Amino acid sequence: MTISKPMLAESMCDIDIVKLCPKLVNSAGELAKFEKECLEKGFEGVIVRSPDSPYKCGRSTLKQQWMLKVKQFVDDEAEVVGFEELLHNNNESSVDERGYLKRSSTKYVKYKYFPIGTKDAPRHPVKTTVFRL
């Protein structure tokens, strides 16, 4: 079966495609400025690539440093108001003076997340610390 350009265009009419052109960046300052421009346009971040790196299908490693993602995360804090119990608890437990297991209460959690592209909940949240006030 051969696919013609009109057939391809019709099948992709609901997909937003944006043509991106590579930009040469020579310093950290230029990268910061370019990243700011991209964020203002509604992009999530920037992918930086070494100009002399070979093509690789998939992700490159930090050791290779052929292609890296630049995305800014922010920190925030939240009070834990509920949780869903798992089938097995691997957390360390401690005992009080009477020999009973100590119960945790009023815990707060510090987490980092990506602020762009979300309205009702943090995007890509990652817990960093748990503490009590």
C-alpha positions in Angstrom: 0.0 0.0 0.0 1.3 3.4 -0.9 0.6 6.5 1.2 0.2 9.8 -0.6 0.9 13.2 0.9 -2.9 14.1 1.1 -3.6 10.8 2.9 -0.7 11.5 5.3 -1.9 15.1 5.9 -5.5 13.9 6.5 -4.4 11.2 9.0 -2.4 13.8 11.0 -4.8 16.6 11.0 -5.4 16.4 14.8 -1.7 16.4 15.7 0.2 19.6 16.4 3.6 19.4 14.8 6.1 22.2 15.3 9.2 22.4 13.2 12.2 23.1 15.3 15.6 24.3 13.9 18.8 23.6 15.7 20.5 26.6 17.4 24.3 26.9 18.1 24.9 27.9 21.7 28.4 28.9 22.8 28.2 29.6 26.5 26.1 29.0 29.6 24.7 32.5 29.4 23.5 31.9 25.8 21.9 28.6 26.9 20.1 30.3 29.8 18.8 33.0 27.5 17.7 30.5 24.9 16.0 28.3 27.6 14.1 31.4 28.8 12.9 32.1 25.3 11.8 28.5 24.8 9.9 28.5 28.2 8.1 31.7 27.2 7.0 30.0 23.9 5.4 27.2 26.0 8.1 24.5 25.7 9.1 22.4 28.7 12.8 22.9 28.3 15.8 22.5 26.0 17.7 19.5 24.7 21.4 20.3 24.3 23.5 18.2 21.9 27.2 18.1 21.2 27.8 19.2 17.6 30.3 16.4 17.0 28.3 13.6 18.6 27.1 10.6 16.5 23.4 9.9 16.0 22.0 7.7 18.6 18.5 6.2 18.7 17.2 6.7 22.2 18.8 8.4 25.2 22.5 9.1 25.6 24.2 8.6 28.9 25.6 11.3 31.2 29.0 9.7 30.6 28.6 10.2 26.8 27.1 13.7 27.1 26.0 13.6 23.5 22.5 14.8 24.3 21.2 16.2 27.6 17.8 17.6 28.8 17.7 21.0 30.5 14.5 21.3 32.6 14.1 23.5 35.7 12.3 22.0 38.7 11.1 23.9 41.8 10.8 22.8 45.4 7.7 23.0 47.5 6.3 21.6 50.8 3.0 19.9 51.5 1.2 18.4 54.5 0.3 14.8 54.2 -3.5 14.5 54.7 -4.0 10.9 53.6 -2.3 7.9 52.0 -3.1 4.6 50.4 -1.8 1.7 52.3 0.3 -0.8 50.4 0.3 -4.6 50.9 3.7 -4.7 52.6 5.4 -2.0 54.8 9.2 -1.9 54.4 9.6 1.2 56.6 11.7 1.1 59.8 9.6 1.1 62.9 10.6 2.3 66.4 9.2 1.5 69.9 8.2 4.0 72.6 8.8 3.8 76.4 5.8 1.4 76.9 6.9 -1.0 74.1 4.4 0.1 71.6 5.2 1.0 68.0 5.4 4.7 67.5 2.8 6.1 65.1 3.7 8.9 62.7 1.5 11.9 62.7 1.4 15.4 61.1 4.1 14.7 58.6 5.1 17.2 56.0 6.9 16.3 52.8 9.3 18.4 50.7 9.2 17.6 46.9 10.4 18.9 43.6 8.2 19.2 40.5 8.1 20.7 37.1 5.9 23.8 37.1 4.9 24.1 33.5 1.9 22.2 32.0 -0.1 21.6 35.1 -3.2 23.2 36.7 -4.5 20.9 39.4 -1.5 18.9 40.6 2.3 19.1 40.5 3.8 17.6 37.4 6.4 14.8 37.8 6.6 15.3 41.6 9.5 13.6 43.4 9.7 13.4 47.2 13.0 14.8 48.6 12.4 14.9 52.4 9.8 14.0 55.1 9.8 16.0 58.3 7.6 17.0 61.3 7.0 20.5 62.6 
